[in-house]
Amino acid sequence: MSQSYPPPPPGYHPTQPRGTNSLAIAALICAFVFSPVGIILGIIAKKQIRQTGEEGSGLATAALVISIFFTVVAVIAIILSFVVFAAAVDQINDLPNYVPTT
């Protein structure tokens, strides 16, 4: 026995579900691979999602947050490595000149 459904109301047009924005997906992937690109793609994806109404706003937001976090951590690590290297060079330069006697 098949079930019959009533006809849709007049003026009703079923809409196709909108797909997920592909740049949002790419931004999330790039967030873990190369964070600065993830920031750029996340910003572009958010703009496209606002214009087109596509899904993926959460993905783009997550990509932005992760990308910004990893970029800040990388910049801090680079700065710290320069500071440690400069401190090591300074320590080496402070050592007295040792000349062996024979």
N, CA, C and O atoms as a GROMACS GRO file, in nm:
protein
  408
    1MET      N    1   0.084  -0.116   0.000
    1MET     CA    2   0.000   0.000   0.000
    1MET      C    3   0.089   0.123   0.000
    1MET      O    4   0.169   0.142   0.092
    2SER      N    5   0.077   0.205  -0.100
    2SER     CA    6   0.160   0.325  -0.108
    2SER      C    7   0.086   0.442  -0.045
    2SER      O    8  -0.037   0.450  -0.046
    3GLN      N    9   0.166   0.530   0.008
    3GLN     CA   10   0.109   0.646   0.076
    3GLN      C   11   0.113   0.763  -0.021
    3GLN      O   12   0.215   0.787  -0.086
    4SER      N   13   0.004   0.837  -0.031
    4SER     CA   14   0.004   0.953  -0.119
    4SER      C   15   0.014   1.079  -0.034
    4SER      O   16  -0.045   1.088   0.074
    5TYR      N   17   0.088   1.173  -0.084
    5TYR     CA   18   0.108   1.298  -0.014
    5TYR      C   19   0.024   1.406  -0.080
    5TYR      O   20   0.000   1.402  -0.201
    6PRO      N   21  -0.023   1.504  -0.001
    6PRO     CA   22  -0.104   1.610  -0.062
    6PRO      C   23  -0.014   1.698  -0.150
    6PRO      O   24   0.106   1.707  -0.127
    7PRO      N   25  -0.072   1.762  -0.249
    7PRO     CA   26   0.009   1.847  -0.336
    7PRO      C   27   0.063   1.967  -0.258
    7PRO      O   28   0.002   2.009  -0.160
    8PRO      N   29   0.177   2.020  -0.301
    8PRO     CA   30   0.232   2.136  -0.230
    8PRO      C   31   0.141   2.258  -0.247
    8PRO      O   32   0.066   2.266  -0.344
    9PRO      N   33   0.148   2.351  -0.155
    9PRO     CA   34   0.064   2.471  -0.166
    9PRO      C   35   0.105   2.553  -0.288
    9PRO      O   36   0.218   2.542  -0.335
   10PRO      N   37   0.014   2.636  -0.340
   10PRO     CA   38   0.047   2.718  -0.457
   10PRO      C   39   0.161   2.815  -0.426
   10PRO      O   40   0.167   2.873  -0.318
   11GLY      N   41   0.249   2.830  -0.520
   11GLY     CA   42   0.362   2.920  -0.506
   11GLY      C   43   0.480   2.857  -0.434
   11GLY      O   44   0.583   2.922  -0.415
   12TYR      N   45   0.466   2.730  -0.394
   12TYR     CA   46   0.575   2.662  -0.324
   12TYR      C   47   0.670   2.604  -0.427
   12TYR      O   48   0.630   2.530  -0.516
   13HIS      N   49   0.795   2.640  -0.413
   13HIS     CA   50   0.899   2.586  -0.503
   13HIS      C   51   1.008   2.525  -0.416
   13HIS      O   52   1.080   2.597  -0.346
   14PRO      N   53   1.020   2.394  -0.420
   14PRO     CA   54   1.125   2.333  -0.338
   14PRO      C   55   1.262   2.382  -0.385
   14PRO      O   56   1.288   2.394  -0.504
   15THR      N   57   1.347   2.410  -0.289
   15THR     CA   58   1.480   2.458  -0.324
   15THR      C   59   1.582   2.347  -0.309
   15THR      O   60   1.572   2.260  -0.222
   16GLN      N   61   1.679   2.352  -0.395
   16GLN     CA   62   1.789   2.256  -0.387
   16GLN      C   63   1.877   2.297  -0.269
   16GLN      O   64   1.902   2.415  -0.248
   17PRO      N   65   1.924   2.201  -0.192
   17PRO     CA   66   2.016   2.238  -0.085
   17PRO      C   67   2.145   2.291  -0.145
   17PRO      O   68   2.198   2.235  -0.242
   18ARG      N   69   2.195   2.397  -0.088
   18ARG     CA   70   2.317   2.456  -0.140
   18ARG      C   71   2.435   2.375  -0.088
   18ARG      O   72   2.436   2.328   0.025
   19GLY      N   73   2.533   2.360  -0.174
   19GLY     CA   74   2.651   2.283  -0.136
   19GLY      C   75   2.743   2.361  -0.044
   19GLY      O   76   2.723   2.479  -0.018
   20THR      N   77   2.842   2.292   0.004
   20THR     CA   78   2.942   2.354   0.090
   20THR      C   79   3.042   2.429   0.003
   20THR      O   80   3.086   2.378  -0.101
   21ASN      N   81   3.077   2.547   0.046
   21ASN     CA   82   3.173   2.629  -0.028
   21ASN      C   83   3.306   2.557  -0.033
   21ASN      O   84   3.361   2.518   0.070
   22SER      N   85   3.358   2.539  -0.153
   22SER     CA   86   3.483   2.464  -0.169
   22SER      C   87   3.603   2.539  -0.114
   22SER      O   88   3.700   2.476  -0.070
   23LEU      N   89   3.600   2.672  -0.114
   23LEU     CA   90   3.712   2.746  -0.055
   23LEU      C   91   3.716   2.731   0.096
   23LEU      O   92   3.823   2.738   0.156
   24ALA      N   93   3.601   2.710   0.159
   24ALA     CA   94   3.598   2.686   0.303
   24ALA      C   95   3.669   2.555   0.336
   24ALA      O   96   3.743   2.545   0.433
   25ILE      N   97   3.644   2.455   0.254
   25ILE     CA   98   3.712   2.326   0.273
   25ILE      C   99   3.862   2.340   0.249
   25ILE      O  100   3.943   2.290   0.327
   26ALA      N  101   3.898   2.409   0.141
   26ALA     CA  102   4.040   2.431   0.111
   26ALA      C  103   4.108   2.513   0.220
   26ALA      O  104   4.223   2.488   0.254
   27ALA      N  105   4.038   2.610   0.276
   27ALA     CA  106   4.094   2.692   0.384
   27ALA      C  107   4.121   2.608   0.507
   27ALA      O  108   4.224   2.626   0.572
   28LEU      N  109   4.031   2.516   0.538
   28LEU     CA  110   4.052   2.431   0.655
   28LEU      C  111   4.171   2.337   0.634
   28LEU      O  112   4.247   2.312   0.727
   29ILE      N  113   4.186   2.286   0.514
   29ILE     CA  114   4.302   2.200   0.484
   29ILE      C  115   4.431   2.282   0.493
   29ILE      O  116   4.529   2.237   0.553
   30CYS      N  117   4.431   2.399   0.434
   30CYS     CA  118   4.550   2.484   0.435
   30CYS      C  119   4.583   2.534   0.575
   30CYS      O  120   4.698   2.568   0.602
   31ALA      N  121   4.484   2.540   0.663
   31ALA     CA  122   4.510   2.584   0.801
   31ALA      C  123   4.612   2.494   0.867
   31ALA      O  124   4.690   2.540   0.951
   32PHE      N  125   4.613   2.367   0.831
   32PHE     CA  126   4.707   2.272   0.891
   32PHE      C  127   4.833   2.256   0.808
   32PHE      O  128   4.934   2.208   0.860
   33VAL      N  129   4.830   2.294   0.681
   33VAL     CA  130   4.945   2.275   0.594
   33VAL      C  131   5.028   2.402   0.585
   33VAL      O  132   5.149   2.400   0.610
   34PHE      N  133   4.965   2.512   0.549
   34PHE     CA  134   5.034   2.641   0.536
   34PHE      C  135   4.938   2.749   0.581
   34PHE      O  136   4.855   2.796   0.503
   35SER      N  137   4.949   2.788   0.706
   35SER     CA  138   4.851   2.872   0.773
   35SER      C  139   4.822   3.007   0.706
   35SER      O  140   4.706   3.044   0.698
   36PRO      N  141   4.922   3.081   0.657
   36PRO     CA  142   4.888   3.210   0.594
   36PRO      C  143   4.792   3.196   0.475
   36PRO      O  144   4.707   3.281   0.454
   37VAL      N  145   4.807   3.088   0.399
   37VAL     CA  146   4.714   3.065   0.288
   37VAL      C  147   4.575   3.032   0.342
   37VAL      O  148   4.474   3.071   0.283
   38GLY      N  149   4.569   2.962   0.455
   38GLY     CA  150   4.441   2.933   0.517
   38GLY      C  151   4.367   3.058   0.560
   38GLY      O  152   4.245   3.065   0.551
   39ILE      N  153   4.443   3.159   0.606
   39ILE     CA  154   4.380   3.286   0.644
   39ILE      C  155   4.319   3.352   0.522
   39ILE      O  156   4.204   3.396   0.525
   40ILE      N  157   4.394   3.359   0.415
   40ILE     CA  158   4.346   3.425   0.292
   40ILE      C  159   4.224   3.352   0.236
   40ILE      O  160   4.123   3.415   0.204
   41LEU      N  161   4.233   3.219   0.226
   41LEU     CA  162   4.120   3.143   0.172
   41LEU      C  163   3.998   3.151   0.263
   41LEU      O  164   3.885   3.155   0.215
   42GLY      N  165   4.020   3.154   0.394
   42GLY     CA  166   3.908   3.165   0.488
   42GLY      C  167   3.834   3.296   0.473
   42GLY      O  168   3.711   3.299   0.479
   43ILE      N  169   3.908   3.405   0.454
   43ILE     CA  170   3.846   3.536   0.435
   43ILE      C  171   3.766   3.538   0.306
   43ILE      O  172   3.652   3.586   0.303
   44ILE      N  173   3.824   3.486   0.199
   44ILE     CA  174   3.754   3.483   0.070
   44ILE      C  175   3.631   3.394   0.079
   44ILE      O  176   3.526   3.428   0.025
   45ALA      N  177   3.643   3.280   0.147
   45ALA     CA  178   3.530   3.187   0.160
   45ALA      C  179   3.415   3.253   0.238
   45ALA      O  180   3.299   3.239   0.199
   46LYS      N  181   3.447   3.324   0.347
   46LYS     CA  182   3.341   3.391   0.423
   46LYS      C  183   3.267   3.492   0.336
   46LYS      O  184   3.145   3.504   0.344
   47LYS      N  185   3.342   3.566   0.253
   47LYS     CA  186   3.280   3.665   0.165
   47LYS      C  187   3.189   3.597   0.062
   47LYS      O  188   3.077   3.641   0.038
   48GLN      N  189   3.239   3.488   0.002
   48GLN     CA  190   3.158   3.416  -0.096
   48GLN      C  191   3.032   3.357  -0.032
   48GLN      O  192   2.925   3.360  -0.092
   49ILE      N  193   3.044   3.304   0.088
   49ILE     CA  194   2.929   3.244   0.156
   49ILE      C  195   2.823   3.350   0.185
   49ILE      O  196   2.703   3.323   0.172
   50ARG      N  197   2.866   3.470   0.224
   50ARG     CA  198   2.768   3.578   0.246
   50ARG      C  199   2.697   3.614   0.115
   50ARG      O  200   2.578   3.644   0.117
   51GLN      N  201   2.769   3.612   0.003
   51GLN     CA  202   2.709   3.651  -0.124
   51GLN      C  203   2.620   3.542  -0.184
   51GLN      O  204   2.515   3.573  -0.240
   52THR      N  205   2.662   3.416  -0.173
   52THR     CA  206   2.590   3.308  -0.241
   52THR      C  207   2.494   3.232  -0.152
   52THR      O  208   2.404   3.165  -0.202
   53GLY      N  209   2.512   3.240  -0.019
   53GLY     CA  210   2.426   3.165   0.071
   53GLY      C  211   2.464   3.019   0.081
   53GLY      O  212   2.385   2.939   0.130
   54GLU      N  213   2.582   2.983   0.038
   54GLU     CA  214   2.627   2.844   0.046
   54GLU      C  215   2.649   2.804   0.192
   54GLU      O  216   2.654   2.888   0.282
   55GLU      N  217   2.662   2.674   0.212
   55GLU     CA  218   2.697   2.621   0.343
   55GLU      C  219   2.848   2.634   0.361
   55GLU      O  220   2.920   2.659   0.264
   56GLY      N  221   2.895   2.618   0.482
   56GLY     CA  222   3.039   2.616   0.507
   56GLY      C  223   3.090   2.734   0.588
   56GLY      O  224   3.211   2.752   0.599
   57SER      N  225   3.001   2.813   0.643
   57SER     CA  226   3.045   2.927   0.722
   57SER      C  227   3.123   2.881   0.844
   57SER      O  228   3.223   2.943   0.880
   58GLY      N  229   3.080   2.774   0.908
   58GLY     CA  230   3.151   2.720   1.023
   58GLY      C  231   3.289   2.669   0.987
   58GLY      O  232   3.385   2.687   1.062
   59LEU      N  233   3.299   2.605   0.870
   59LEU     CA  234   3.430   2.558   0.824
   59LEU      C  235   3.525   2.675   0.801
   59LEU      O  236   3.641   2.670   0.839
   60ALA      N  237   3.474   2.779   0.737
   60ALA     CA  238   3.557   2.896   0.709
   60ALA      C  239   3.601   2.964   0.839
   60ALA      O  240   3.715   3.008   0.851
   61THR      N  241   3.509   2.972   0.935
   61THR     CA  242   3.544   3.033   1.063
   61THR      C  243   3.649   2.948   1.136
   61THR      O  244   3.745   3.003   1.191
   62ALA      N  245   3.631   2.818   1.136
   62ALA     CA  246   3.729   2.729   1.199
   62ALA      C  247   3.865   2.741   1.130
   62ALA      O  248   3.969   2.742   1.196
   63ALA      N  249   3.863   2.750   0.999
   63ALA     CA  250   3.989   2.764   0.924
   63ALA      C  251   4.059   2.894   0.962
   63ALA      O  252   4.181   2.896   0.977
   64LEU      N  253   3.983   3.002   0.976
   64LEU     CA  254   4.042   3.130   1.016
   64LEU      C  255   4.103   3.122   1.155
   64LEU      O  256   4.216   3.166   1.176
   65VAL      N  257   4.030   3.066   1.249
   65VAL     CA  258   4.079   3.058   1.387
   65VAL      C  259   4.206   2.973   1.394
   65VAL      O  260   4.305   3.013   1.454
   66ILE      N  261   4.202   2.856   1.332
   66ILE     CA  262   4.318   2.766   1.335
   66ILE      C  263   4.437   2.828   1.262
   66ILE      O  264   4.549   2.821   1.311
   67SER      N  265   4.412   2.888   1.147
   67SER     CA  266   4.520   2.949   1.069
   67SER      C  267   4.585   3.064   1.144
   67SER      O  268   4.708   3.075   1.147
   68ILE      N  269   4.504   3.148   1.205
   68ILE     CA  270   4.559   3.261   1.281
   68ILE      C  271   4.640   3.210   1.400
   68ILE      O  272   4.749   3.260   1.427
   69PHE      N  273   4.587   3.110   1.470
   69PHE     CA  274   4.659   3.053   1.583
   69PHE      C  275   4.794   2.996   1.541
   69PHE      O  276   4.896   3.028   1.601
   70PHE      N  277   4.795   2.913   1.437
   70PHE     CA  278   4.921   2.852   1.393
   70PHE      C  279   5.019   2.956   1.339
   70PHE      O  280   5.140   2.942   1.357
   71THR      N  281   4.968   3.059   1.272
   71THR     CA  282   5.056   3.164   1.222
   71THR      C  283   5.121   3.241   1.337
   71THR      O  284   5.240   3.269   1.333
   72VAL      N  285   5.042   3.274   1.439
   72VAL     CA  286   5.096   3.345   1.555
   72VAL      C  287   5.200   3.258   1.626
   72VAL      O  288   5.306   3.308   1.665
   73VAL      N  289   5.171   3.130   1.643
   73VAL     CA  290   5.266   3.039   1.708
   73VAL      C  291   5.395   3.030   1.626
   73VAL      O  292   5.504   3.030   1.683
   74ALA      N  293   5.384   3.023   1.495
   74ALA     CA  294   5.503   3.015   1.410
   74ALA      C  295   5.586   3.143   1.418
   74ALA      O  296   5.709   3.136   1.425
   75VAL      N  297   5.521   3.258   1.418
   75VAL     CA  298   5.594   3.385   1.428
   75VAL      C  299   5.665   3.394   1.563
   75VAL      O  300   5.780   3.437   1.569
   76ILE      N  301   5.597   3.354   1.671
   76ILE     CA  302   5.660   3.356   1.803
   76ILE      C  303   5.779   3.260   1.807
   76ILE      O  304   5.883   3.294   1.864
   77ALA      N  305   5.765   3.143   1.747
   77ALA     CA  306   5.875   3.047   1.744
   77ALA      C  307   5.994   3.101   1.667
   77ALA      O  308   6.109   3.082   1.707
   78ILE      N  309   5.969   3.169   1.557
   78ILE     CA  310   6.078   3.228   1.478
   78ILE      C  311   6.148   3.337   1.558
   78ILE      O  312   6.271   3.343   1.560
   79ILE      N  313   6.070   3.423   1.623
   79ILE     CA  314   6.130   3.530   1.704
   79ILE      C  315   6.212   3.470   1.818
   79ILE      O  316   6.324   3.515   1.844
   80LEU      N  317   6.158   3.369   1.886
   80LEU     CA  318   6.232   3.306   1.995
   80LEU      C  319   6.360   3.240   1.947
   80LEU      O  320   6.462   3.244   2.016
   81SER      N  321   6.356   3.179   1.829
   81SER     CA  322   6.478   3.116   1.777
   81SER      C  323   6.586   3.221   1.748
   81SER      O  324   6.704   3.196   1.772
   82PHE      N  325   6.547   3.339   1.698
   82PHE     CA  326   6.644   3.446   1.678
   82PHE      C  327   6.701   3.495   1.811
   82PHE      O  328   6.820   3.522   1.822
   83VAL      N  329   6.614   3.507   1.911
   83VAL     CA  330   6.660   3.553   2.042
   83VAL      C  331   6.758   3.452   2.102
   83VAL      O  332   6.862   3.492   2.155
   84VAL      N  333   6.726   3.324   2.095
   84VAL     CA  334   6.815   3.221   2.150
   84VAL      C  335   6.946   3.219   2.073
   84VAL      O  336   7.053   3.208   2.133
   85PHE      N  337   6.940   3.230   1.941
   85PHE     CA  338   7.062   3.232   1.860
   85PHE      C  339   7.148   3.354   1.895
   85PHE      O  340   7.269   3.341   1.908
   86ALA      N  341   7.086   3.470   1.911
   86ALA     CA  342   7.161   3.591   1.946
   86ALA      C  343   7.223   3.578   2.084
   86ALA      O  344   7.336   3.621   2.106
   87ALA      N  345   7.150   3.518   2.178
   87ALA     CA  346   7.205   3.498   2.312
   87ALA      C  347   7.323   3.401   2.308
   87ALA      O  348   7.422   3.422   2.379
   88ALA      N  349   7.313   3.297   2.227
   88ALA     CA  350   7.424   3.202   2.215
   88ALA      C  351   7.546   3.268   2.154
   88ALA      O  352   7.658   3.246   2.201
   89VAL      N  353   7.527   3.349   2.051
   89VAL     CA  354   7.640   3.420   1.990
   89VAL      C  355   7.702   3.516   2.091
   89VAL      O  356   7.824   3.530   2.097
   90ASP      N  357   7.618   3.582   2.169
   90ASP     CA  358   7.670   3.675   2.270
   90ASP      C  359   7.751   3.600   2.375
   90ASP      O  360   7.856   3.648   2.418
   91GLN      N  361   7.704   3.484   2.416
   91GLN     CA  362   7.779   3.403   2.513
   91GLN      C  363   7.913   3.359   2.455
   91GLN      O  364   8.014   3.361   2.525
   92ILE      N  365   7.915   3.320   2.329
   92ILE     CA  366   8.039   3.278   2.265
   92ILE      C  367   8.135   3.395   2.256
   92ILE      O  368   8.255   3.379   2.278
   93ASN      N  369   8.085   3.513   2.224
   93ASN     CA  370   8.171   3.630   2.212
   93ASN      C  371   8.226   3.675   2.346
   93ASN      O  372   8.331   3.739   2.351
   94ASP      N  373   8.157   3.642   2.457
   94ASP     CA  374   8.204   3.681   2.590
   94ASP      C  375   8.311   3.588   2.644
   94ASP      O  376   8.375   3.620   2.744
   95LEU      N  377   8.333   3.473   2.581
   95LEU     CA  378   8.435   3.380   2.628
   95LEU      C  379   8.573   3.441   2.608
   95LEU      O  380   8.598   3.508   2.508
   96PRO      N  381   8.664   3.418   2.702
   96PRO     CA  382   8.799   3.471   2.682
   96PRO      C  383   8.868   3.396   2.569
   96PRO      O  384   8.842   3.278   2.544
   97ASN      N  385   8.955   3.466   2.502
   97ASN     CA  386   9.030   3.402   2.395
   97ASN      C  387   9.131   3.307   2.457
   97ASN      O  388   9.217   3.347   2.534
   98TYR      N  389   9.117   3.183   2.422
   98TYR     CA  390   9.204   3.081   2.476
   98TYR      C  391   9.312   3.051   2.374
   98TYR      O  392   9.286   3.011   2.261
   99VAL      N  393   9.434   3.072   2.418
   99VAL     CA  394   9.547   3.040   2.332
   99VAL      C  395   9.627   2.932   2.402
   99VAL      O  396   9.683   2.954   2.510
  100PRO      N  397   9.632   2.815   2.343
  100PRO     CA  398   9.706   2.706   2.410
  100PRO      C  399   9.856   2.734   2.412
  100PRO      O  400   9.913   2.787   2.316
  101THR      N  401   9.917   2.697   2.521
  101THR     CA  402  10.062   2.713   2.530
  101THR      C  403  10.130   2.578   2.509
  101THR      O  404  10.080   2.474   2.551
  102THR      N  405  10.241   2.583   2.443
  102THR     CA  406  10.311   2.458   2.418
  102THR      C  407  10.442   2.451   2.488
  102THR      O  408  10.514   2.352   2.476
   0.00000   0.00000   0.00000
